[in-house]
Amino acid sequence: MQCRMCGYEFDEKIVGKSCQGCGKKECQTVHCPNCGYGNSPEYEKEFKFIGSLKEKLKIKREKK
């Protein structure tokens, strides 16, 4: 996983789900060991999808 705040890459399986203060029963937040930012793994798929859409639009725009 790459931290969206500082860009540090780390293995979320080693760090583990470390959120302790939000009160959610099943919080999936993984805090970056470098800066402490809370990254949500459930948003990873959405960010990848948006990134792929941006690339497709960029390619279409370049072809014109």
All heavy atoms as TSV, in Angstrom:
chain	resi	resn	atom	element	x	y	z
A	1	MET	N	N	0.845	-1.172	0.000
A	1	MET	CA	C	0.000	0.000	0.000
A	1	MET	C	C	0.887	1.231	0.000
A	1	MET	O	O	1.949	1.244	0.603
A	1	MET	CB	C	-0.898	-0.021	1.237
A	1	MET	CG	C	-1.663	1.258	1.467
A	1	MET	SD	S	-2.746	1.197	2.911
A	1	MET	CE	C	-4.205	0.585	2.134
A	2	GLN	N	N	0.441	2.262	-0.707
A	2	GLN	CA	C	1.158	3.529	-0.708
A	2	GLN	C	C	0.321	4.566	0.027
A	2	GLN	O	O	-0.875	4.714	-0.243
A	2	GLN	CB	C	1.433	3.992	-2.139
A	2	GLN	CG	C	2.254	5.246	-2.191
A	2	GLN	CD	C	2.653	5.604	-3.604
A	2	GLN	OE1	O	2.087	5.110	-4.571
A	2	GLN	NE2	N	3.622	6.475	-3.731
A	3	CYS	N	N	0.931	5.245	0.957
A	3	CYS	CA	C	0.228	6.271	1.733
A	3	CYS	C	C	-0.184	7.417	0.817
A	3	CYS	O	O	0.629	7.925	0.038
A	3	CYS	CB	C	1.133	6.785	2.848
A	3	CYS	SG	S	0.374	8.097	3.841
A	4	ARG	N	N	-1.435	7.822	0.902
A	4	ARG	CA	C	-1.926	8.917	0.074
A	4	ARG	C	C	-1.453	10.275	0.577
A	4	ARG	O	O	-1.522	11.255	-0.150
A	4	ARG	CB	C	-3.444	8.876	-0.005
A	4	ARG	CG	C	-3.931	7.754	-0.888
A	4	ARG	CD	C	-5.398	7.836	-1.197
A	4	ARG	NE	N	-6.303	7.272	-0.230
A	4	ARG	CZ	C	-6.406	5.992	0.055
A	4	ARG	NH1	N	-5.619	5.133	-0.506
A	4	ARG	NH2	N	-7.288	5.569	0.921
A	5	MET	N	N	-0.940	10.345	1.781
A	5	MET	CA	C	-0.463	11.614	2.321
A	5	MET	C	C	1.012	11.851	1.967
A	5	MET	O	O	1.354	12.876	1.398
A	5	MET	CB	C	-0.644	11.648	3.839
A	5	MET	CG	C	-0.174	12.932	4.485
A	5	MET	SD	S	-1.124	14.375	4.024
A	5	MET	CE	C	-2.602	14.113	4.943
A	6	CYS	N	N	1.876	10.894	2.309
A	6	CYS	CA	C	3.313	11.117	2.145
A	6	CYS	C	C	3.951	10.298	1.028
A	6	CYS	O	O	5.096	10.533	0.668
A	6	CYS	CB	C	4.042	10.848	3.463
A	6	CYS	SG	S	4.105	9.108	3.956
A	7	GLY	N	N	3.227	9.292	0.476
A	7	GLY	CA	C	3.751	8.485	-0.607
A	7	GLY	C	C	4.590	7.297	-0.171
A	7	GLY	O	O	5.072	6.538	-1.001
A	8	TYR	N	N	4.760	7.119	1.125
A	8	TYR	CA	C	5.556	6.007	1.652
A	8	TYR	C	C	4.873	4.682	1.330
A	8	TYR	O	O	3.670	4.539	1.509
A	8	TYR	CB	C	5.708	6.174	3.166
A	8	TYR	CG	C	6.532	5.118	3.850
A	8	TYR	CD1	C	7.916	5.104	3.726
A	8	TYR	CD2	C	5.931	4.142	4.637
A	8	TYR	CE1	C	8.673	4.137	4.366
A	8	TYR	CE2	C	6.683	3.172	5.277
A	8	TYR	CZ	C	8.049	3.173	5.138
A	8	TYR	OH	O	8.802	2.222	5.771
A	9	GLU	N	N	5.641	3.711	0.825
A	9	GLU	CA	C	5.080	2.400	0.509
A	9	GLU	C	C	5.357	1.439	1.654
A	9	GLU	O	O	6.478	1.379	2.157
A	9	GLU	CB	C	5.671	1.870	-0.787
A	9	GLU	CG	C	5.172	2.650	-1.988
A	9	GLU	CD	C	5.472	1.966	-3.291
A	9	GLU	OE1	O	5.419	0.728	-3.350
A	9	GLU	OE2	O	5.737	2.685	-4.260
A	10	PHE	N	N	4.326	0.703	2.057
A	10	PHE	CA	C	4.451	-0.250	3.151
A	10	PHE	C	C	3.485	-1.401	2.942
A	10	PHE	O	O	2.558	-1.308	2.153
A	10	PHE	CB	C	4.200	0.426	4.509
A	10	PHE	CG	C	2.823	1.032	4.649
A	10	PHE	CD1	C	1.795	0.330	5.256
A	10	PHE	CD2	C	2.549	2.303	4.169
A	10	PHE	CE1	C	0.533	0.870	5.386
A	10	PHE	CE2	C	1.286	2.860	4.297
A	10	PHE	CZ	C	0.274	2.142	4.911
A	11	ASP	N	N	3.728	-2.484	3.639
A	11	ASP	CA	C	2.871	-3.669	3.538
A	11	ASP	C	C	1.802	-3.581	4.622
A	11	ASP	O	O	2.108	-3.675	5.814
A	11	ASP	CB	C	3.703	-4.939	3.718
A	11	ASP	CG	C	2.906	-6.211	3.468
A	11	ASP	OD1	O	1.679	-6.132	3.281
A	11	ASP	OD2	O	3.520	-7.282	3.466
A	12	GLU	N	N	0.563	-3.385	4.216
A	12	GLU	CA	C	-0.524	-3.218	5.189
A	12	GLU	C	C	-0.780	-4.484	5.996
A	12	GLU	O	O	-1.332	-4.424	7.089
A	12	GLU	CB	C	-1.811	-2.731	4.522
A	12	GLU	CG	C	-2.484	-3.724	3.616
A	12	GLU	CD	C	-2.023	-3.665	2.177
A	12	GLU	OE1	O	-1.015	-2.994	1.869
A	12	GLU	OE2	O	-2.678	-4.301	1.335
A	13	LYS	N	N	-0.355	-5.630	5.467
A	13	LYS	CA	C	-0.533	-6.882	6.211
A	13	LYS	C	C	0.407	-6.948	7.414
A	13	LYS	O	O	0.063	-7.491	8.449
A	13	LYS	CB	C	-0.325	-8.071	5.291
A	13	LYS	CG	C	-1.423	-8.196	4.254
A	13	LYS	CD	C	-1.107	-9.294	3.245
A	13	LYS	CE	C	-2.163	-9.377	2.180
A	13	LYS	NZ	N	-2.047	-8.353	1.165
A	14	ILE	N	N	1.585	-6.366	7.275
A	14	ILE	CA	C	2.548	-6.334	8.376
A	14	ILE	C	C	2.145	-5.282	9.407
A	14	ILE	O	O	2.168	-5.528	10.604
A	14	ILE	CB	C	3.972	-6.064	7.857
A	14	ILE	CG1	C	4.451	-7.252	7.022
A	14	ILE	CG2	C	4.937	-5.817	9.020
A	14	ILE	CD1	C	5.767	-7.024	6.312
A	15	VAL	N	N	1.751	-4.106	8.928
A	15	VAL	CA	C	1.349	-3.016	9.819
A	15	VAL	C	C	0.052	-3.371	10.530
A	15	VAL	O	O	-0.110	-3.121	11.717
A	15	VAL	CB	C	1.192	-1.690	9.032
A	15	VAL	CG1	C	0.627	-0.606	9.901
A	15	VAL	CG2	C	2.522	-1.269	8.448
A	16	GLY	N	N	-0.890	-3.950	9.807
A	16	GLY	CA	C	-2.173	-4.350	10.376
A	16	GLY	C	C	-3.151	-3.194	10.468
A	16	GLY	O	O	-2.823	-2.040	10.229
A	17	LYS	N	N	-4.371	-3.513	10.789
A	17	LYS	CA	C	-5.417	-2.508	10.979
A	17	LYS	C	C	-5.181	-1.884	12.346
A	17	LYS	O	O	-5.321	-2.525	13.359
A	17	LYS	CB	C	-6.808	-3.147	10.915
A	17	LYS	CG	C	-7.044	-4.066	9.737
A	17	LYS	CD	C	-7.230	-3.297	8.462
A	17	LYS	CE	C	-7.649	-4.175	7.317
A	17	LYS	NZ	N	-6.622	-4.867	6.620
A	18	SER	N	N	-4.806	-0.628	12.348
A	18	SER	CA	C	-4.348	-0.046	13.604
A	18	SER	C	C	-5.195	1.112	14.122
A	18	SER	O	O	-4.780	1.808	15.022
A	18	SER	CB	C	-2.896	0.419	13.441
A	18	SER	OG	O	-2.806	1.340	12.381
A	19	CYS	N	N	-6.357	1.334	13.542
A	19	CYS	CA	C	-7.193	2.416	14.022
A	19	CYS	C	C	-7.765	2.052	15.390
A	19	CYS	O	O	-8.288	0.977	15.588
A	19	CYS	CB	C	-8.327	2.687	13.043
A	19	CYS	SG	S	-9.311	4.121	13.476
A	20	GLN	N	N	-7.646	2.967	16.343
A	20	GLN	CA	C	-8.115	2.662	17.684
A	20	GLN	C	C	-9.028	3.739	18.265
A	20	GLN	O	O	-9.598	3.552	19.318
A	20	GLN	CB	C	-6.903	2.479	18.618
A	20	GLN	CG	C	-6.060	1.313	18.196
A	20	GLN	CD	C	-4.648	1.403	18.741
A	20	GLN	OE1	O	-4.240	2.427	19.241
A	20	GLN	NE2	N	-3.918	0.322	18.620
A	21	GLY	N	N	-9.184	4.841	17.588
A	21	GLY	CA	C	-9.922	5.926	18.208
A	21	GLY	C	C	-11.206	6.358	17.532
A	21	GLY	O	O	-11.864	7.272	17.999
A	22	CYS	N	N	-11.606	5.704	16.442
A	22	CYS	CA	C	-12.775	6.201	15.720
A	22	CYS	C	C	-14.092	5.655	16.274
A	22	CYS	O	O	-15.139	6.223	16.018
A	22	CYS	CB	C	-12.660	5.891	14.234
A	22	CYS	SG	S	-12.819	4.159	13.826
A	23	GLY	N	N	-14.069	4.534	16.944
A	23	GLY	CA	C	-15.283	3.982	17.523
A	23	GLY	C	C	-16.037	2.995	16.650
A	23	GLY	O	O	-17.005	2.393	17.087
A	24	LYS	N	N	-15.614	2.829	15.385
A	24	LYS	CA	C	-16.263	1.851	14.515
A	24	LYS	C	C	-15.921	0.451	14.988
A	24	LYS	O	O	-14.820	0.185	15.439
A	24	LYS	CB	C	-15.786	2.003	13.077
A	24	LYS	CG	C	-16.268	3.239	12.388
A	24	LYS	CD	C	-15.779	3.212	10.956
A	24	LYS	CE	C	-16.156	4.450	10.193
A	24	LYS	NZ	N	-15.605	4.418	8.828
A	25	LYS	N	N	-16.879	-0.457	14.861
A	25	LYS	CA	C	-16.627	-1.839	15.277
A	25	LYS	C	C	-15.605	-2.525	14.371
A	25	LYS	O	O	-14.701	-3.193	14.844
A	25	LYS	CB	C	-17.918	-2.652	15.267
A	25	LYS	CG	C	-18.782	-2.436	16.470
A	25	LYS	CD	C	-19.945	-3.408	16.453
A	25	LYS	CE	C	-20.749	-3.264	17.735
A	25	LYS	NZ	N	-21.855	-4.212	17.778
A	26	GLU	N	N	-15.784	-2.381	13.091
A	26	GLU	CA	C	-14.894	-3.052	12.145
A	26	GLU	C	C	-14.189	-2.030	11.263
A	26	GLU	O	O	-14.339	-2.031	10.049
A	26	GLU	CB	C	-15.678	-4.046	11.309
A	26	GLU	CG	C	-16.226	-5.194	12.126
A	26	GLU	CD	C	-16.906	-6.236	11.265
A	26	GLU	OE1	O	-16.532	-6.384	10.090
A	26	GLU	OE2	O	-17.812	-6.897	11.787
A	27	CYS	N	N	-13.403	-1.197	11.857
A	27	CYS	CA	C	-12.671	-0.169	11.122
A	27	CYS	C	C	-11.555	-0.813	10.302
A	27	CYS	O	O	-10.817	-1.656	10.802
A	27	CYS	CB	C	-12.085	0.847	12.098
A	27	CYS	SG	S	-11.237	2.199	11.260
A	28	GLN	N	N	-11.443	-0.441	9.062
A	28	GLN	CA	C	-10.433	-0.999	8.164
A	28	GLN	C	C	-9.268	-0.040	7.921
A	28	GLN	O	O	-8.429	-0.294	7.065
A	28	GLN	CB	C	-11.088	-1.360	6.824
A	28	GLN	CG	C	-12.152	-2.423	6.935
A	28	GLN	CD	C	-11.577	-3.758	7.382
A	28	GLN	OE1	O	-10.558	-4.203	6.871
A	28	GLN	NE2	N	-12.211	-4.375	8.361
A	29	THR	N	N	-9.217	1.053	8.653
A	29	THR	CA	C	-8.183	2.052	8.448
A	29	THR	C	C	-6.811	1.500	8.804
A	29	THR	O	O	-6.630	0.863	9.831
A	29	THR	CB	C	-8.472	3.307	9.286
A	29	THR	OG1	O	-9.750	3.811	8.910
A	29	THR	CG2	C	-7.435	4.377	9.060
A	30	VAL	N	N	-5.852	1.756	7.932
A	30	VAL	CA	C	-4.466	1.354	8.159
A	30	VAL	C	C	-3.644	2.638	8.237
A	30	VAL	O	O	-3.627	3.425	7.298
A	30	VAL	CB	C	-3.946	0.464	7.002
A	30	VAL	CG1	C	-2.497	0.094	7.234
A	30	VAL	CG2	C	-4.810	-0.767	6.847
A	31	HIS	N	N	-2.987	2.834	9.362
A	31	HIS	CA	C	-2.196	4.051	9.545
A	31	HIS	C	C	-0.786	3.861	9.019
A	31	HIS	O	O	-0.137	2.848	9.291
A	31	HIS	CB	C	-2.173	4.444	11.025
A	31	HIS	CG	C	-3.491	4.938	11.497
A	31	HIS	ND1	N	-3.856	6.256	11.437
A	31	HIS	CD2	C	-4.560	4.278	12.003
A	31	HIS	CE1	C	-5.073	6.392	11.906
A	31	HIS	NE2	N	-5.528	5.198	12.254
A	32	CYS	N	N	-0.318	4.850	8.283
A	32	CYS	CA	C	1.020	4.829	7.704
A	32	CYS	C	C	2.061	4.847	8.821
A	32	CYS	O	O	2.003	5.694	9.708
A	32	CYS	CB	C	1.200	6.048	6.809
A	32	CYS	SG	S	2.861	6.256	6.155
A	33	PRO	N	N	3.041	3.933	8.775
A	33	PRO	CA	C	4.080	3.927	9.799
A	33	PRO	C	C	5.034	5.113	9.686
A	33	PRO	O	O	5.750	5.433	10.627
A	33	PRO	CB	C	4.825	2.610	9.559
A	33	PRO	CG	C	4.494	2.199	8.180
A	33	PRO	CD	C	3.170	2.812	7.851
A	34	ASN	N	N	5.008	5.806	8.553
A	34	ASN	CA	C	5.893	6.953	8.351
A	34	ASN	C	C	5.297	8.255	8.878
A	34	ASN	O	O	5.942	8.973	9.624
A	34	ASN	CB	C	6.232	7.083	6.861
A	34	ASN	CG	C	7.281	8.125	6.593
A	34	ASN	OD1	O	8.318	8.137	7.239
A	34	ASN	ND2	N	7.020	8.982	5.637
A	35	CYS	N	N	4.032	8.533	8.511
A	35	CYS	CA	C	3.439	9.827	8.889
A	35	CYS	C	C	2.211	9.700	9.786
A	35	CYS	O	O	1.751	10.693	10.334
A	35	CYS	CB	C	3.076	10.627	7.645
A	35	CYS	SG	S	1.674	9.969	6.705
A	36	GLY	N	N	1.644	8.492	9.908
A	36	GLY	CA	C	0.485	8.292	10.770
A	36	GLY	C	C	-0.859	8.536	10.109
A	36	GLY	O	O	-1.898	8.399	10.744
A	37	TYR	N	N	-0.862	8.885	8.831
A	37	TYR	CA	C	-2.118	9.146	8.121
A	37	TYR	C	C	-2.947	7.873	8.026
A	37	TYR	O	O	-2.429	6.792	7.764
A	37	TYR	CB	C	-1.826	9.697	6.728
A	37	TYR	CG	C	-3.058	9.992	5.915
A	37	TYR	CD1	C	-3.843	11.104	6.199
A	37	TYR	CD2	C	-3.455	9.161	4.875
A	37	TYR	CE1	C	-4.990	11.379	5.462
A	37	TYR	CE2	C	-4.593	9.429	4.137
A	37	TYR	CZ	C	-5.352	10.541	4.440
A	37	TYR	OH	O	-6.482	10.809	3.716
A	38	GLY	N	N	-4.256	7.979	8.226
A	38	GLY	CA	C	-5.158	6.831	8.153
A	38	GLY	C	C	-5.624	6.577	6.734
A	38	GLY	O	O	-6.420	7.337	6.193
A	39	ASN	N	N	-5.124	5.518	6.118
A	39	ASN	CA	C	-5.490	5.130	4.761
A	39	ASN	C	C	-6.591	4.076	4.819
A	39	ASN	O	O	-6.511	3.135	5.594
A	39	ASN	CB	C	-4.275	4.542	4.043
A	39	ASN	CG	C	-3.179	5.555	3.849
A	39	ASN	OD1	O	-3.221	6.338	2.920
A	39	ASN	ND2	N	-2.196	5.558	4.732
A	40	SER	N	N	-7.601	4.219	3.998
A	40	SER	CA	C	-8.714	3.264	3.959
A	40	SER	C	C	-8.561	2.338	2.760
A	40	SER	O	O	-8.653	2.789	1.616
A	40	SER	CB	C	-10.040	4.003	3.859
A	40	SER	OG	O	-10.253	4.770	5.005
A	41	PRO	N	N	-8.309	1.054	3.008
A	41	PRO	CA	C	-8.147	0.102	1.894
A	41	PRO	C	C	-9.364	-0.005	0.992
A	41	PRO	O	O	-9.230	-0.284	-0.187
A	41	PRO	CB	C	-7.892	-1.234	2.590
A	41	PRO	CG	C	-7.489	-0.904	3.965
A	41	PRO	CD	C	-8.113	0.416	4.290
A	42	GLU	N	N	-10.568	0.237	1.536
A	42	GLU	CA	C	-11.759	0.111	0.688
A	42	GLU	C	C	-11.788	1.169	-0.412
A	42	GLU	O	O	-12.461	1.010	-1.417
A	42	GLU	CB	C	-13.045	0.154	1.505
A	42	GLU	CG	C	-13.218	1.372	2.361
A	42	GLU	CD	C	-12.928	1.132	3.832
A	42	GLU	OE1	O	-12.400	0.090	4.182
A	42	GLU	OE2	O	-13.240	2.023	4.620
A	43	TYR	N	N	-11.026	2.242	-0.262
A	43	TYR	CA	C	-10.978	3.272	-1.295
A	43	TYR	C	C	-9.940	2.971	-2.369
A	43	TYR	O	O	-9.927	3.613	-3.409
A	43	TYR	CB	C	-10.689	4.643	-0.690
A	43	TYR	CG	C	-11.810	5.162	0.165
A	43	TYR	CD1	C	-11.582	5.578	1.466
A	43	TYR	CD2	C	-13.102	5.243	-0.325
A	43	TYR	CE1	C	-12.617	6.041	2.260
A	43	TYR	CE2	C	-14.142	5.709	0.461
A	43	TYR	CZ	C	-13.886	6.108	1.754
A	43	TYR	OH	O	-14.894	6.571	2.538
A	44	GLU	N	N	-9.062	1.990	-2.142
A	44	GLU	CA	C	-8.022	1.658	-3.114
A	44	GLU	C	C	-8.609	1.299	-4.472
A	44	GLU	O	O	-8.118	1.749	-5.500
A	44	GLU	CB	C	-7.145	0.521	-2.603
A	44	GLU	CG	C	-6.226	0.905	-1.477
A	44	GLU	CD	C	-5.260	2.014	-1.845
A	44	GLU	OE1	O	-4.619	1.940	-2.914
A	44	GLU	OE2	O	-5.165	2.968	-1.066
A	45	LYS	N	N	-9.664	0.503	-4.501
A	45	LYS	CA	C	-10.279	0.108	-5.767
A	45	LYS	C	C	-10.832	1.324	-6.495
A	45	LYS	O	O	-10.690	1.446	-7.707
A	45	LYS	CB	C	-11.397	-0.902	-5.540
A	45	LYS	CG	C	-10.916	-2.259	-5.120
A	45	LYS	CD	C	-12.078	-3.211	-4.918
A	45	LYS	CE	C	-11.602	-4.547	-4.388
A	45	LYS	NZ	N	-12.718	-5.451	-4.118
A	46	GLU	N	N	-11.448	2.229	-5.744
A	46	GLU	CA	C	-12.005	3.431	-6.364
A	46	GLU	C	C	-10.903	4.302	-6.956
A	46	GLU	O	O	-11.043	4.826	-8.058
A	46	GLU	CB	C	-12.807	4.229	-5.343
A	46	GLU	CG	C	-14.090	3.552	-4.933
A	46	GLU	CD	C	-14.863	4.346	-3.898
A	46	GLU	OE1	O	-14.808	5.588	-3.935
A	46	GLU	OE2	O	-15.519	3.715	-3.059
A	47	PHE	N	N	-9.791	4.465	-6.243
A	47	PHE	CA	C	-8.695	5.284	-6.745
A	47	PHE	C	C	-8.075	4.655	-7.991
A	47	PHE	O	O	-7.725	5.359	-8.928
A	47	PHE	CB	C	-7.632	5.497	-5.670
A	47	PHE	CG	C	-8.023	6.540	-4.663
A	47	PHE	CD1	C	-8.345	6.173	-3.367
A	47	PHE	CD2	C	-8.068	7.875	-4.990
A	47	PHE	CE1	C	-8.718	7.123	-2.429
A	47	PHE	CE2	C	-8.435	8.835	-4.067
A	47	PHE	CZ	C	-8.760	8.456	-2.783
A	48	LYS	N	N	-7.944	3.329	-8.023
A	48	LYS	CA	C	-7.406	2.648	-9.199
A	48	LYS	C	C	-8.341	2.835	-10.391
A	48	LYS	O	O	-7.897	3.090	-11.511
A	48	LYS	CB	C	-7.201	1.166	-8.917
A	48	LYS	CG	C	-6.009	0.893	-8.035
A	48	LYS	CD	C	-5.855	-0.583	-7.763
A	48	LYS	CE	C	-4.733	-0.826	-6.770
A	48	LYS	NZ	N	-4.585	-2.231	-6.421
A	49	PHE	N	N	-9.652	2.732	-10.150
A	49	PHE	CA	C	-10.634	2.900	-11.211
A	49	PHE	C	C	-10.575	4.324	-11.778
A	49	PHE	O	O	-10.547	4.521	-12.991
A	49	PHE	CB	C	-12.036	2.596	-10.681
A	49	PHE	CG	C	-13.129	2.838	-11.677
A	49	PHE	CD1	C	-13.291	1.994	-12.760
A	49	PHE	CD2	C	-13.991	3.907	-11.529
A	49	PHE	CE1	C	-14.296	2.219	-13.688
A	49	PHE	CE2	C	-15.004	4.134	-12.449
A	49	PHE	CZ	C	-15.147	3.288	-13.533
A	50	ILE	N	N	-10.519	5.302	-10.915
A	50	ILE	CA	C	-10.447	6.700	-11.353
A	50	ILE	C	C	-9.155	6.947	-12.127
A	50	ILE	O	O	-9.157	7.624	-13.157
A	50	ILE	CB	C	-10.567	7.653	-10.140
A	50	ILE	CG1	C	-11.983	7.576	-9.574
A	50	ILE	CG2	C	-10.209	9.089	-10.535
A	50	ILE	CD1	C	-12.167	8.264	-8.241
A	51	GLY	N	N	-8.064	6.365	-11.646
A	51	GLY	CA	C	-6.779	6.506	-12.349
A	51	GLY	C	C	-6.829	5.909	-13.742
A	51	GLY	O	O	-6.319	6.496	-14.704
A	52	SER	N	N	-7.468	4.749	-13.880
A	52	SER	CA	C	-7.568	4.119	-15.197
A	52	SER	C	C	-8.470	4.935	-16.129
A	52	SER	O	O	-8.180	5.049	-17.321
A	52	SER	CB	C	-8.065	2.685	-15.091
A	52	SER	OG	O	-9.400	2.633	-14.655
A	53	LEU	N	N	-9.527	5.517	-15.594
A	53	LEU	CA	C	-10.385	6.388	-16.417
A	53	LEU	C	C	-9.622	7.611	-16.903
A	53	LEU	O	O	-9.737	8.003	-18.067
A	53	LEU	CB	C	-11.602	6.853	-15.613
A	53	LEU	CG	C	-12.758	5.893	-15.481
A	53	LEU	CD1	C	-13.858	6.507	-14.612
A	53	LEU	CD2	C	-13.323	5.523	-16.834
A	54	LYS	N	N	-8.838	8.204	-16.028
A	54	LYS	CA	C	-8.050	9.377	-16.412
A	54	LYS	C	C	-7.069	9.026	-17.528
A	54	LYS	O	O	-6.888	9.800	-18.466
A	54	LYS	CB	C	-7.304	9.934	-15.198
A	54	LYS	CG	C	-8.210	10.661	-14.231
A	54	LYS	CD	C	-7.512	11.016	-12.945
A	54	LYS	CE	C	-6.468	12.059	-13.112
A	54	LYS	NZ	N	-5.872	12.480	-11.827
A	55	GLU	N	N	-6.445	7.855	-17.441
A	55	GLU	CA	C	-5.505	7.423	-18.477
A	55	GLU	C	C	-6.222	7.220	-19.804
A	55	GLU	O	O	-5.718	7.609	-20.855
A	55	GLU	CB	C	-4.784	6.147	-18.052
A	55	GLU	CG	C	-3.715	6.377	-17.016
A	55	GLU	CD	C	-2.620	7.306	-17.497
A	55	GLU	OE1	O	-2.135	7.152	-18.638
A	55	GLU	OE2	O	-2.261	8.219	-16.721
A	56	LYS	N	N	-7.400	6.587	-19.770
A	56	LYS	CA	C	-8.160	6.353	-21.003
A	56	LYS	C	C	-8.566	7.675	-21.648
A	56	LYS	O	O	-8.481	7.826	-22.862
A	56	LYS	CB	C	-9.395	5.506	-20.719
A	56	LYS	CG	C	-9.070	4.063	-20.451
A	56	LYS	CD	C	-10.319	3.263	-20.138
A	56	LYS	CE	C	-9.961	1.826	-19.777
A	56	LYS	NZ	N	-11.138	1.035	-19.426
A	57	LEU	N	N	-9.009	8.618	-20.839
A	57	LEU	CA	C	-9.392	9.928	-21.376
A	57	LEU	C	C	-8.184	10.662	-21.949
A	57	LEU	O	O	-8.283	11.326	-22.982
A	57	LEU	CB	C	-10.062	10.770	-20.292
A	57	LEU	CG	C	-11.437	10.296	-19.838
A	57	LEU	CD1	C	-11.903	11.105	-18.634
A	57	LEU	CD2	C	-12.441	10.405	-20.972
A	58	LYS	N	N	-7.059	10.522	-21.302
A	58	LYS	CA	C	-5.835	11.159	-21.776
A	58	LYS	C	C	-5.433	10.583	-23.124
A	58	LYS	O	O	-5.076	11.320	-24.038
A	58	LYS	CB	C	-4.723	10.944	-20.746
A	58	LYS	CG	C	-3.430	11.596	-21.080
A	58	LYS	CD	C	-2.409	11.337	-19.981
A	58	LYS	CE	C	-1.068	11.914	-20.318
A	58	LYS	NZ	N	-0.063	11.610	-19.303
A	59	ILE	N	N	-5.516	9.262	-23.273
A	59	ILE	CA	C	-5.153	8.611	-24.531
A	59	ILE	C	C	-6.098	9.048	-25.643
A	59	ILE	O	O	-5.675	9.357	-26.762
A	59	ILE	CB	C	-5.155	7.068	-24.372
A	59	ILE	CG1	C	-3.999	6.649	-23.476
A	59	ILE	CG2	C	-5.080	6.377	-25.723
A	59	ILE	CD1	C	-4.056	5.200	-23.038
A	60	LYS	N	N	-7.406	9.105	-25.369
A	60	LYS	CA	C	-8.381	9.541	-26.374
A	60	LYS	C	C	-8.111	10.973	-26.800
A	60	LYS	O	O	-8.207	11.319	-27.973
A	60	LYS	CB	C	-9.804	9.426	-25.832
A	60	LYS	CG	C	-10.377	8.059	-25.904
A	60	LYS	CD	C	-11.843	8.071	-25.535
A	60	LYS	CE	C	-12.459	6.722	-25.757
A	60	LYS	NZ	N	-13.898	6.721	-25.475
A	61	ARG	N	N	-7.770	11.824	-25.839
A	61	ARG	CA	C	-7.518	13.230	-26.133
A	61	ARG	C	C	-6.274	13.388	-27.011
A	61	ARG	O	O	-6.228	14.229	-27.892
A	61	ARG	CB	C	-7.334	14.002	-24.823
A	61	ARG	CG	C	-7.702	15.449	-24.958
A	61	ARG	CD	C	-7.598	16.195	-23.680
A	61	ARG	NE	N	-8.673	15.791	-22.772
A	61	ARG	CZ	C	-8.704	16.094	-21.505
A	61	ARG	NH1	N	-7.745	16.776	-20.951
A	61	ARG	NH2	N	-9.710	15.711	-20.751
A	62	GLU	N	N	-5.259	12.557	-26.780
A	62	GLU	CA	C	-4.015	12.630	-27.553
A	62	GLU	C	C	-4.221	12.153	-28.988
A	62	GLU	O	O	-3.541	12.610	-29.893
A	62	GLU	CB	C	-2.927	11.802	-26.885
A	62	GLU	CG	C	-2.427	12.419	-25.599
A	62	GLU	CD	C	-1.446	11.534	-24.843
A	62	GLU	OE1	O	-1.194	10.390	-25.295
A	62	GLU	OE2	O	-0.940	11.980	-23.808
A	63	LYS	N	N	-5.161	11.227	-29.217
A	63	LYS	CA	C	-5.413	10.689	-30.549
A	63	LYS	C	C	-6.080	11.717	-31.460
A	63	LYS	O	O	-5.963	11.659	-32.663
A	63	LYS	CB	C	-6.267	9.425	-30.481
A	63	LYS	CG	C	-5.512	8.235	-29.965
A	63	LYS	CD	C	-6.387	6.990	-29.980
A	63	LYS	CE	C	-5.629	5.791	-29.477
A	63	LYS	NZ	N	-6.460	4.583	-29.477
A	64	LYS	N	N	-6.818	12.655	-30.867
A	64	LYS	CA	C	-7.547	13.643	-31.694
A	64	LYS	C	C	-6.657	14.651	-32.292
A	64	LYS	O	O	-5.760	15.078	-32.400
A	64	LYS	CB	C	-8.608	14.356	-30.832
A	64	LYS	CG	C	-9.748	13.465	-30.508
A	64	LYS	CD	C	-10.796	14.231	-29.747
A	64	LYS	CE	C	-11.975	13.343	-29.445
A	64	LYS	NZ	N	-13.021	14.034	-28.767
